[in-house]
Amino acid sequence: LFGLWLVVRRLRGHWWAAAITWVMALNTSIITIYARALSQGIVACLLVWMLVLLLGEDRRLWQTTLSALLAALIVFVRQNMVPVPFFIVLFIFWAYGKKHGLYALAAAGLSFAFFHILYWPDILSLWIAYLPRPIKEQATTLLSRLGRESTTYGAYQHTRYGLLPEAFSFFEAVRMNFFAFSGLLAAWVFWPRKKEWKNQLDYKISICLSALVSILFALHFWVVFFKGYCLFCFNGYLTFFI
């Protein structure tokens, strides 16, 4: 909450920072999730402090580098956040230049390599389902030879429940995250023309965050409503990033 207040105050001043603090404090559904010992709270905290370091004028090299490092670490807390470091590194290149981008790429890449080495080869089992078929077969064979489990088991079966339960799940998530949805829709409905932006950094921040939240939303929507994975987890999935 403090990190959210900091980054909003920097970008939009004291009144908007106070407003977002009250929105969070009065949203009991969000509190019930973030106050528990769940990975949602850890991921949301890392995500916010990544943005504190990343967003704003005159970002120093160590700040953008550390933000990329946090972006990579988020993936090792929760695998479904894997798009984050890619977007963040690309944004740093785009918004802050080549030097910042190369340092960010190195920080994210080295942290990825370090944790994969640290947890090798078992960490392969987390990625097997998403690898191309030839690589998947080789990875499965390697794990089998090493006596490791080659598949991961989820707590929920892949089941389709029908239109009415799916609609209920979707609109439950909208209700629980009402202010976030309202803010996103308002930003997109009232999106100004490029020449009307106060500065180019605001424009780039808005493009990047809009794209990132759209990709994360689409991925979780696809898994829940098209793959049938844990229908009533949709609200919880959104709270990782919404």
N, C-alpha and C positions, 0 to 999 in steps of 0.2 A: 504493500500500500504506500509506503514511503517512497519507494522507487517510482511508482506510478505518478505520485504527486510531483516528484522532482522533474520528471521528463515532460509532463504536461505544463508545469510552470515555465520551464525553459522555452517550450515551443509556443505557448499561448497565454502565458501570464497567470497571475494569482487567482483570478476569478474562475477560470476554467479548471485550474488545479484543485481549488476548493470544491467545485461542482463534481468533479470525478471522484473525489474522496467521499463525498456524501452519497453519490450513486453506489459506490462499493459498500459503504457502511450500512446503507438501508436495504441492500439486496440480500435478504436472508438466505435465499437459495444458493447464492454464491458462497456465502459464509459457511454454510453447512458442508460444502465440498472442500473449500480451501483450509478449513480449520481441522480437518481430519488428517490422519497419517496416510495420505494418498499421494501418488506420484503427480497428480494434477497440481497440487500446491507447489511442489518442488520445481516442476517444469515452468509454471506460471511465474514463479519468483525469478528463476534464471532468465526467462524471456524478458521480463520487465527490466532487470538490471543490465541485460544485453542492450536494450533500447536506451537506457540511461547513458551508457557509454557511447552509443552509436549515433544518436540523433541530436542535431543542433549545429550551429555555426562553430567554426574554429575547433573542430575535433582534433585532438593530438594523436600522434602515431600510436602511442601506447594504449590509448582508449579504443581506437578502432581495432587494434590487434587483439586486445583483451575481449572485446565484444565478439570477435570471430571465434576465439577460444571458447567462450561461453556457449556460442551457437553450436559448436561441435559437441560440447559436453552434454547439451540438452538431449542429443540423440541417445547417449548412453544411459540417461535416466528413463527415457521413453522412446522406443523405436519409431513410433508413428510420427515423430517430429523430424524425420530425416530430411524433408525439404528445406528446413530452416537454414543450415549452414550454407547451402548452395545459393539461396537467395541473398543472404547477408554478405557473402564474399562478393557476389556480382554487384550488389548495391554499393559496397565500399569502393570497388573499382570505378563505378559510374559516378558516384557522388564526390569522392575524395581523391581520386587520382590513382595512377599506377603504383606509386610507392606504397601507399596505404593498402592497396589491393594485394600486392605481392606479400607484404607482411601478414595480412589477414589470411591469405591462402596458405602460407607456411604454417601459421598457428593452428588453423583448422586441420590441415593435412597431417601435421606432426602429432596432434592429439588423437586423431583417428588412428594413425599408425601405432601409437604407443599403446592404446587400450586394446587394439586387436592383437598386438604382440603379447600383451599382459594376459589376455584371456584366451589365447590361441591353444588348441584348435576349437574349443567348445563354442566360441562365439560364432563360428560358422553356422551353427544350427539356427541362429536368429535370422540369417539371411538366405538360407537355402530356398525357402518358398518363393523368393523374389528374384532368384538368379535365372539367367537363360538356361535352357535345358542341358546343353553340353557341359556347362560349368557346374550346374546343379548335380549332374551325375558324378562328376569328378569329386566334388565336395562330399557327397554322400559316401562314395567309396573310401575317401580318405578318413572320414569319421568312423566308418565301420572298421577299417583296419586298425585304428587306434583304440577301438573298443568304446567309442563315444556314441551317444544317442544322436541320430541323424535327423530327427524331427522334433518339433516343439508342439506341445499339446495345449490348446486353449481351454478355458473354463466353460466355454459356451459352444453349443453345436451351431452349425450353419443351417438355419431354419427360416422359412418364409411364413409369416403370420397372417398375411392378407392386408387389404387396403386400410380398413378401419384401425387396427392396432398400429400400423405404420404411420398413418396420419396422426394418431394420438401421440406417438413417440416424437414425431417431428414438431408438432405444435407445443408439446411439453417443453422441448428444448428452446423454442422461440420464447415461450413464457418465462422460463427460468433465466434466460439471457436477453430479456426484453430490451434493456437499455443499450446493450451492445449491438443488437440487430437494428434498433432504431437509429443509432449513430452511424452504422455502416450504410444503411439505406439513405439516410439524409445526406451523407457525404457524396454518395454516388448520384443521387437525384439532382443535387445542387452543384455538381462538379463544374468549376469554371473553365472557360477556355484558357488555353495555354498562356496566352499573352496577358491574362488578367491575374495570374499568380503573383504574389508579392515578391517571391524570389524563386530561383530555380531549385534550391534545396528543398523547399516545401513541396514543390511539384514532384521531385524525385522520391522523396519520402512517401508521399501519397501513392504514387505508382507502385513502389516496392511493397508497402504494407497491404495495399489493396490486392495485389497479385498474390502475396503470401497467404493472406487470410482466405482468399478465394480457393487457392490450391488445397490448403489444409481442410477447408470445409468440404470441398468436392471429394477429396480422398475418403474422409470419414463418412460422408453421405453415401458414397459408392459401396463401402464395406458394409455398412449397416443395412441399407435399403436394396442393394442389388446383389450383395454376396450373402445377406442374411446372417450377419455375425452380431449377436447380442443386440437385439432390437432396442431394448430400453437402456442401453448404454450410450445412446447418441448424445443425450444432454451432458453426460460426464465427459465424453470425448471432446465436445466443444470447449469445455472449461480448461483444457490444456492451453488454449491459445486465444479464445474469443475476447 
